[in-house]
């Protein structure tokens, strides 16, 4: 007769249960890693030549985690919209975002419809006792189509079949919710068609083109005609915007404002149609205001405290890292006056330096991974940058987990990875997540990181026999 397990024995975590099921599944189906790669390539889950996910486990979050993230992320997205409107009415506040002259001109074009950011994303680190956001992508966040498609593939793995016998597993229908958000912004604009012609607009050949194809196929399956167009294909006659012989009702804009500013001739038709209010564009050009990383400096600078209620100031203090524009000034660090440049030099181990308006990890310098001389060089680059300002930001706690990793030869090893957890917000509402893994301090696809799907899971309660 065997004795019962001690009542105090800790039940396995979802991660531990998944890993145990995976080990037995790999013995039975050794081709599983190669099969996963084939399915990803067939489903266009590639960034350039790389597949998105060389990992064999999703990221799991609890219902309690999801509720915590929803409350905070939706609160920050609401602040982004409100601060954007306030900045357009207050030149002192607007100046704190350090937009270039042409970006300001675009942001001030009258649109009069919907939120600045129909789609946005917050990059976060979710820990049991903290939730910190590193930045807000208010302009043109990629990956929603990839994330949903990847979750669909993982849901059909034999490991998931066994795992779901023990857990309730919830996925996120990101593409349908993105289309709903676009349609709502179109209606806000004054659109009347139940099936408006959508154009997904970005440069031909960008690494995310395969995601546009995923979105196009799904949008059309849901009854909304969709084409993918390079900005140079657009034509505007003063009344209508046309691409590939079709009148465009709505532009799902994935071409960045940086590129619109850098290539005005190529993007002239889009800007003229937008300025004439001849087409609905989402995200509209106002989104550049909260998109720049200086947004977090605006949120955390005491001089702007009157913009926020007591509860909003608490939300900012608890979840937004202290951030400042790099300059030779005095400023407050949690109530204490400091000489900013001296403070940055002294606090290298606790600070990050990065351009206010770059993406893909470009220019990011992590003080704790940088020698003193290189840190001084980074400060000098920040002070003398010709194309926009830089920010410094306090170090935030990160999350790491061990994931099964598929090597180049198809073997499965276990690697300790940084987990960057990024909620998508469509018209300010949490709709799902982009979860990226990296062995280094930077977690993004463009710097070599990988992606895994996110699932909300809760243990099933077993009925008494």
C-alpha positions, 0 to 999 in steps of 0.5 A: 500500500502506498502512502498519499503525497504530503498535503504540503507538496507544491503542485507542479507549475504549468511550465513544469507540466508542459516540460514533462509532457514535452519530454515524453512527446519528443520520445514518441515524435522526434520530428516535432521540432522540424515539423514545427519549423515547417508549419511556421514557414508555411504560415508565413511566420518568418522575419526575413529568413528566420522563423519566429519561434525556435522555442517549444513552449508558450508563455503562460499567464494566470487570470490574475496576471491578465487582470493586473496587466489589463488594469495598468495597460489600459490606464497608461493607454488612456493617459497617452490619449489624454496627454496627446490632446493636452499637448496639442493645446499647450505648447510648453507640454508639446515641446517636452516631446521634442518632435521635429518640425515636420512631425509637428506639422503632421501631428497638428493636421486636423483629423477630428476622429477616433483615438490617436492610436487605434492600435498600440503596444506596451513593452513590459516585464511582468513579475509576481510582485511588479509590472513595469513598462519600458516603452509605449509603441503608439505608432505602428506596432507589428506582430499581432497577425504573427502572434495569433497565427503562432498560437494557432499552430501551438494549439494543434501540437500534440503537447497541447492536447495532453496539457489541455486535459489538465488546464483551461487554455485561453488564446487571444483573437487579435486579428478580429479585434484589430479589424474591429478597432479599425472599423470603429475608427473608420466609423468615427471618421464618418465612413458609411460602408459596411465593407470599406476598402482597406489598404495596408500601406508600407514599403514593399520588401519590409521584413514584416510583409509576411504579416501583412499577407496574414492580415489581408487573408484574414480581413478578407475572410471576415468580409472586408476587401484588403490590399497591400500597397507600397506608399509609391503606389498611392495616387490622390486626385484631390478627392479620392485615394487610389491604389492598384485601381481601387478607391481606398476608404481606409489606410491601415498605416504601417509605414512609419512617420519617420519614413514619411518625413524622410521620403516626402515625395514617395509619401505625398499622396498619402499625406495629401489625402490625409490632410484633405480628410479624403481617407481614414488613416489609422493610426493617425499622425497624432500618434507620434506624440505619445509614441516617442520615448520622451512620453515617459519623461513627460509622465514621470516629470514632477512639473507635469504632476497637475495633469494627473489625478492622485491615482494616476500619479500612483499608477505612473510611479508604480509602473513607469520607470523614471525617465528624463531627456538627456541634457545639462539640467537640474531635475528631480529624482523622486523628489530629490534635486540632482544635476542630471549629467552627474547623476547619469555618470554616477548611476551607470549600473542603474540606468539605460540610455536610448534615442527617443525615436528609434525602434528595434533596440537601435542605440540602446545602451544598458549601463550595467553591461557597459564599461565606464569609458563606453558609458561616457561615450554614450552620454556624449552621443546623447548630448550631441545627437543631431537627429532627435534627443535621447532619454535616460531611464532607470533600470527595471526588474526583468523576468527570466524563464527557462524555455526548450530551445530548438538548435540549428540541428533540430535538438532541444536544449533548455535555455534561460531567456529574458521574457519581454511581455507586451500587451496589445491595446486596440482603441485602448482595450487590452486584446492580447500579447506579443511575447519575445524571448532573448538571451541578452538584455534586448528582446526584439525580433530585429535584434535576434530575439524570438517570439512565443505565443501567450496563453492564459491558463488555469488548472482544471478542477477535477470532479470527485469520483 
